[in-house]
Amino acid sequence: MKTVSYLRNSTNLQKNSIDMQRDTILTRSIEHLLPIDEEYLDEDISARKLSINQRPALKKLLDDIENDNVQTLFVYKRDRLARQKEEYAKIYRLLKDKKIKVIFGASDESPIDYTDVGELFELIRACINEREGNQIIERLMQTRKTNFLSGKTVGRLPYGYKLDKDSNKIERIEHQLEIVIKLYNELLSKKHAKVRNLTKAVNEAGLTKDGKPWTAATIKNVITNPIYMGTREMNINKEKLTLEKFKHISIIDSTDWYEAQKILEEISSKTGSSNHDKKQLTFLLDGILFCKECNQLLKPNNARNLDNLKYKCSEHSHIYINKEQVEQTTIKMSLEFFKNLIKSNFTGLSQRYQKDCKIALEQEIKQLNQQIDSIQNLLVQHTEKWLEANNKSKKDQIMSDLIKKHDKYTDELYRKENIYSEISELVEMVKKISDYHKELPNFEKLDTEVQQFLLKDIIYKITVSSSSFHIVFKHPFFEAKEAFNNVP
């Protein structure tokens, strides 16, 4: 069996990351006297955005492990394998089942542990990695937000405008804006009962968009864009940002613009409504039911008769399950699962592991505090030296040292903050399981969105065959099975 390595970077801005990972792993392989037989490389691939099946090198690696072709795996850190805790859980279980020796390149990455306590630890680490990934995205989103509100980021401009790259200012394209004005005027005339009638009238009048006929979608995109009344909007991480400082490029006043939105909404086609109420149409397990034969998600299948609502596999017609049956049974089994989990030695195991980790983390905090105190003293000493120095070059040298010491001081404080976060994660994980135990008995009283969120938060996946289904829970990867009779 092979000794292999897996490398991944998220964007083309991290090209050096691959070289760094490769060099570090090579060093580790030499230390262990294990030459690497094959390298699996996913370049410019985000583990947060793309699933395992969308990452070709990782998928091939996991297939090779599944087929017993791999014995030892070198990887820089856990987060190279997965950022999402559910995906990491799946990978961890495969590594554990196949007894793969995993060697991390990063010196600060703790060894992988296949014991029961280790499995709990891996779950916690996966949660932390996912949180760190989300924090990175939050920082990027905050930068985008700041740049937009300050006017630095213009973004994609709609029809009728262009960006002057030298001045970074938005300019009008007058002949295009004349067409947009005619679109608004045609809509505000209230002559059209439907959007398709408006679209037809615009095209028959000879108005085109860069030589192409207008469609209902392109007209809606123009009419609903507030830039035409001098306001720019940008959605960043589900937050709508508004910047009202573009009156000089507006072509319609705000009163007419809002009137146009009202008219557009009135003449837009409405989809037919169902006879089922919202709660009945909520498929609680949508996204976690999988076909046992092809591992594809089962899709909700609506029906006029509520008794015939199902989840079905689009590839295998004989794989389906009655909606009410699987949802009610899953809720019941989830409740039983957490009852048994609370009654078992899980709490004791968690508390013991939590205590051991807390002692180790607190010891690390103690050492960090000593380092921080030492750096603080050095900062004071260097500051005094800088004040006493008469020579400019000497002052510059001391200032350079001061900056380095301050950077180190900041890094140590950041490390300390992260350790406190890890301690909080340990406490939160056990509390979370207790909360599930309290919430599930009142499941029917919860809002449907809360019900769906709760089930997806505790269940890793449900595999459905023609005669049974198999539940895998996330905390910590216990399983339950149930046989059933399909309802046609």
N, C-alpha and C positions, 0 to 999 in steps of 0.2 A: 504493500500500500504506500501511497505517496505522502511526501511532506510538501505542503503547499502554503502559499501566502495569499491574502486578500487585501487589496488596496482600493480606496475610494476617496474621491474629492467631490465637493458639492457643486462648485462653479469653476469656470475657466479662469477666475481670479485667484484660484488656489492651486495653480499648476505646481508650484514649489512644494505643495503639501504631499503630492505623490512621491517626489524625490526624497523628501524627508522621511516619509513612511518606509519607502523602499530601503533607504540607508540604515534606518534604525532596525528594521526587521533583519537585514543582512547581518548586522552586528550581532543580533540576538541568535541568529541561526549558527553563526560561527562559534559563539559561546557554548551552544548546545551540541556542537559537532553534527548538525543536521543540515545537509545541503538541501536547498529548495528545488523540488522537481518541477513545479508548475506555479505560475503566478496568475491570479484572477484579478482583473483590473476593471473597475467601473469608473470612468472619467466623466466629470461634469454631471454627476447624478446625485440628486438630493434624496436622502433616505427619509426625509420628512414628507416629501411630496409623492414619491414613487413607491409602489408596493414591491414586494420581493419579485413578483413575476415580471415587473417592468425594469428590473435591474439584471441584465443578461448574465454578467459575470457571477453575481451572487447566486442566481438561479442555477447556473451550471455547477457552481461549487456545492450547493446543497444537494443537487441531484447526484453528484459524484460521492458525496458523503453517504447519501441514502443507499447508493449502490456499493458501499464498502470499498471505495477506491482511495479513501483518504484516512491517514492515521494521525497526522499532526498538522495543525493549522497555526500559522503565524498571522497575527493581525495587530495593527497598531493599538487600537482601543476598541472597547465594546461598541462605542457609538459609530464606528466604521461599518459594523454589521447592520445596525438598525437604530433608528431614533424613536420609533414608535414602540411602546412597551409591549403591545400585543404581538408585533412581529418579532421582537427580541425573544419573547417567551417561546414562540414557535421554534426559532433557531436554537435557543438554549436546550429545549427538550430533545431536538434532533442530535445535538452534540452530546448530550447526556446519554441518550439511548445508544448511540454508536460509540460511546467511550472515546471521543476524540480528545487528544491532548492539545489544548489551546495554549499558545505562548504569546503573551502580549508584548509589543515592542516598547510601549511607554513604560518607563521605570516606575511611575506612580500608579499604574493600573494593577489592582490586586488580582491574584490568580483566580481562575474560574473554579468553582466548588460545586461538585455534583452531589453533596449530601443534602439531607432534608433542610437543614439550617441554611446551607449554601443556596438552595433553590429559593428560599425566602429572601436571602440577601440579593440574589440576582434580580428578583422582582423589584426590590427596592432600588437597585442600581438602574434598572430599566426606566423606572419612574423618574429618577433623577436625570438621566440622560435625555428623556423626553422633555422634561422641564427646562433643561439647559438649552436644548434645541429651540424651544419656544421662546426662551429669553433672547436668544440671538436674533430670531425673527422680530421680536418686539423692538429690539434696539434698531434694527434696520428700518422697521416701519416708523419708528419715532424720527429717524433721520429723514425719511421721505416726507413725513408730516411737516417737520421743521422747514425743509427746503421748499415745500409747496407754499406754506404760509408766508415764507419770506420772499417768495417770488423767484427763487433760484431754479426750481424745477417747473418747467412749463408743461411737460407731458405731451400727449398726443392732442393735436388741435383739430377741431371739427371743420367741416366744409365752410369755406369763406375766409379762412385765416391761415397765416403762415408765420414762421418764426424767423426773425432776423438774427442770425447766429452771431454777428459781430456785437450787436447791442443787447442780445437776449431779450428782445421785446417782441410782442405779438403785433403783426401787421395785418391790415385788411386786404382781402382780394376782392376788389369792388364788383367785378362782373359776376362773381359767384354770389356775393351778398345781395345783389339785385334779384337773383333768382330766389334766394331764401326769403326776401321781403315779399315776393309774389306768393310764395307758399303760405306764409302767415296770413296775407290778405285774403287768399282764397279760402283758407280755413275759417277766418273770422267773418267771412260773408255769410256763413251758416247756410250755404246752398246745398250742402251734401249730407245725406243721411248716414252714410257709411264711409269708412276710410277708403274702401275700394273705389267708391264714386269720386272721392277727392283725388285719388291717384290717377284715375282715368282722365279726369278733367285737366290735371296738370300736364300729363303727357300729350293730350290732344292739343294743348295750347303751345306745344313745341318746346316746353321747358325740359332741359336734360341736365343730368349731373355728369359732367365731364364726358359728354357725348352719349351717355347711357340713359335709358329711361328710368324714371323714378319708380320705386316699389313702395308698398305700404310700410315696410320696415325702415327703409332709408328716410322716408318722410317723417316717421315717428322719431327717429334718431335726431333729426334736425329740429323738429318742433319742440321736443322735450329738453333740448340743451339750453341751460340758462345763460350760456356765454353770450347769446344773442341779445340779452337784456343787460349785459355788462357784469355778470356774475359767473365765476368759475367754480366748479365743484370737482372734487376728487374723492373716490372711495379708497380708503387705506385701512385694510384689516377690518372691514365691516363698519368703519367709522366714516361718515360723510363730512368732508371738510368744505367750507365755503369761503370764498375770497371775493369780496365786493369792491374791487378797485379797477374795473375795466369798463367804466361808463364811456370812455372815449372810443371804444370799438363796438359799442352796442348799436343795434339797428331797430330795436323795438322797446317801448317803455314797459315797465314791470306790470302795469295794469293790463295791457293787451296780452302780454306773455302769459299771465295767469289765466286770463279769459280763454286763450288758445288751448291751454292744458285742459280746462274744463270741457271745452267743446270736443277736443280730441278724445277724452275719456268717454263722453256721451256717444260718440259715433263709432267707437271701437267695438268690434264684435265681441260679444260675451259668450263664453262657453256654457254649455248646458249644465245644470246642476243635477247632482245625484239625489235619489230618494233616501239614501243612507245618511244618517247624521254623522257628524265629524268623528265621534268616538268610535262608531261602528266601522268607519273607513280607515281608522288608524291601524296599520299593520305593525304591531309592537316589535316583532322580531325581524323586521325588514333590515337586511344588512348583516345578519349573523347566522342565517340558515344556509347550509351548503349541501349540494348533491354529493352523496357518497361516491358515486361513480365517476364524476368529472370534476368535482371540487369547485363547481361554479355556484354562484349565489342563486338561491331560489327566488323567483320573482312573484310579487303579489299578483293575484288573479281575481279581479272583481267579478261579481255576479249579481243578478237582480235579486236572487234569493240569498239572504244573509247566511243561511245554513251551508251554502255552497262556496263561500269565500275560501280561497286556498292560497298556499304558496306552491309554485310549480317550477320545475327545472325546464328551461327552454330547450335543452338538448335531449333530455330523456323524459318522454311523456308519461312513463310509468312511475316517475319519482315526483310525488306531490303529497301534500298533507293538509288536512283541514285546519283552517286558521284558528277557530275557537279551540279546537282540541289541543293543538300544539301550544298555543299561548297559555291556556289554563293549566295544562300539565307542567309546562315550564315554570310558571309562577309557583305552583305547588312544590315542585322538586327543588326550586331555588330556596324556598322557605325551609324545607326539610334539610337541605344542604347546610344552610347557615346555622340552623338549630344544632345540628350534629357537630358542626365545626366549633361552635362556641362551647359545646359540652365536652369536646375532645381536649387533647393536650395542646391544642394549637395556641391557646392563650399563654400557657406556661412556656411553650417553646418560643413564642414570639417575645415574651417578656425576658426570657433568659438571653435570647439573642440580642434583644434591645439593650439589656443591661451590659452585655459584653461590648457591644459596639459603642455604647455611650461612654463606658470607661476608657476605651481606646481613643475615642474622639475628644473626650475631656482632657486626656493626657496630651494629645496633640495640641489642644488649645492652650494648655499650660506652657508647653514648649514655645508656642507662637507668642504668647504674652511675654515670655522672657526675651525672645528675639525682638519683639516690638519695643520693649523697654530699652534694650541695648541700642537699637537703631535711634530711638528718641534721644538717648544720651549723646550718641555720635552726632546727631543733627545739631544739638545744642553746642557741642564742642566745635563743630565746623563753622557754625554761625559766628561764634565768638572769634575764631581764627580769621574769618572773613572780615569782621569788623576791625580787627587789629592790624590786618595786612595793609602795607603801604604801597606795595608793588602791584601794578595792574595785572601783570601776567600771573602773579601769585593769587590775586583775587579771582581771576578767571579760572584757575586750576581748582581753587577751593569751591567756587560756585559749581563747577562741573561735578565735583565729588558730592556736593550737596544735592544736586539734582538726582544723581544716581541713588543716593541714600534715601531720598524722598520717594523715588519710584519704588524702591524695595520696600519701604515702609507701607506704601499704598498697597502693594501686592500682598504683603503679609496680612494687612487688615481685610483684604478681599478674601483671602484664604480662610481667615477666621470666620468671616460672615458665612462662607459656604459651609463650614463645618457645623455652625449653629443651624443652618438650613437642613443639613443631613440629620441632625438630632431631631429636629421638628418632623422630618419625613418619617422617622422611625415611629414616633408617637402617633402621628396622623394615620399611619397604615393600620395599626391595631384598632384605633378609634373608628376608622372607616368601616371595618368589618363589623364592629359592634353596631354602627349606625344602620348597616344593611339589615342586621338582625331585627332592629326596631322598626324599620320602615316597611319591610315586606309584609308583616301581618296586616298592615293598613293599606295594602297595595291598591285595592279597589277604590279607595277614597282619593287616591292621588290623581292629579291631572294627567291626561294621556301622554303629554310630552315628558312629564316627569317619570311616568311609568317606563316609557321607551328608553329614556336616558339611563334609568336605574338598571334595567335589564342589560343594556349594552355595556354598562360599566362593570357588571359582575360576570358576564358570560363571554368567554373567548370565542367560541363558535358552537353551532349545533349542526351535526352531520345527519342527514336524512337518507334512509334507504327506502326500499319499497315496503318494508314491514316494521321499521323501528326508527328511532332517532337517538342520538348520542350527544349529550351536553358536556362541554368542557368549560369549567369555571376558571376564571382568572386568578382567584385567590385561594390557595396557590396551585392552580392547575389540577384540581380534583375533577373527577368525571362522574357522570350519571347516565343511565340508559333507561329507555322506556320502549316497550313494544306497543304497536297500535294497529288498528284496522282502518285502512283508508276509507274515507267517506266519498263516494262518487259525486 
